[in-house]
């Protein structure tokens, strides 16, 4: 799936990264806790979150994520937008709640990816 398809499915506004919409993405995760993203997520291309602070961009960059979707109608400020542009990360704003957005992406073929925590 491309980032453009993600945007269309989520009725999302492209806030940053218009030139990167044809980037392929294979999996996604949704979280408002960046510590969980850092601790448990691997091989994710899209991050869905309601947080709109610079830490979200730093987390996405560390995890090699290509796209951040701000859910619940949230919109990042210019500082966050500028950071994303400088890092080559697409920013989308969707009116959907996180649960609905994740469900739409999953039901349309975007994988949930793997969790790097081992089960005992």
N, C-alpha and C positions, 0 to 999 in steps of 0.2 A: 504494500500500500504506500502511496506517496503522502507527503505532508499536505498537499492540496486536497487529497481525498479525505484525510482526517479533518481538515477545515470544513469541507462540505458536509460531512456526516454530522459534525458538531455545530453546524450553523455558526461557525466561528469567524470573527474578524481577524485578519492578519495585521498584527501590530508592528512586527519586525521580521525581516528575512524574506521579503517578497521574492527575491531572486533565488531562494532555496526551496521553493514549493515542490519541485520535482524530486526532492531527496526521498529515497526509499527508507521506510521505517518498517521494522518487523515485529516490534513488541512495545508494550507500554506498562506503566504502573501509575497508581494514583495514591498520593499521600500528602498530608499537610505537615508531616514531621520529617524534616530533612535528615535527621539522625537515622530514621528508619530507612530512608532511601540509601544512605551511605552504608548502613549496616547489612541490609538484606537484599538489595537489588543488584543484579548484574545483567549485562547484555540487554539493557532497555534503550529504546530509541526515543520514546515520548514520555514525558512526565506530566501528569495531570495534578494540579494543586490549586488551592485557594489562597496560598501565600503569595504576596506580591512584593517581596523584599530582595535585596541583592544576594542574600544567602542562597536563594533558589537558583540563581544564575551560576554561582560558584559551585553548588552541588551538581547541577547539570553538566557543567564543564568537567568536573572531576570524574563523572561517570560516563563521559562521552555521549551524552544525550544530544539529540539533534533538534528537538522541539519541546517547548513547554506550552501546555494548554492551561490557561487560568480559567477555572470553572466558577460557577455561581455569579457570573456577570462581573467578576473582579477585573480590574484593569491596573497594570503596573504604572508607576510614575516614570518620568523621563530618564532618571538615573538607571533604572532597571532596563529600560528599553535600550539605552546607549550601551550598557554592559553587554546585553545579548547581541547587539549588532557587532560589537568588537570581537565577540567570541564565535560568531557564525551560528548562533542558535535562533531558530524561528520561534517567535512568540505569537500565540493565538489566544483570543478571548472568546469564551463560549458562555451562553446563557444557561446551559445545563448544569445541574448538580453533579458532583463527582460520580456518584453511583450510576446515574443515567448515562453520563458520558463514557464511563468505562464499559458499561453494558453495550452501548451502541458500537463502540470500537471492537469489542470482543465478538459480538454477534455478526459483525461484518468482516471478520477474518484476521483482525490484529491480535496476535498472541499475547498471552499474559506474561510470558517469559519465565525465567527460573529465579528461584530464591536461593541465595548462596549459603543459607543456614542449613546445616545437616540435621536430619531427624534422628533421634536416638530410639 
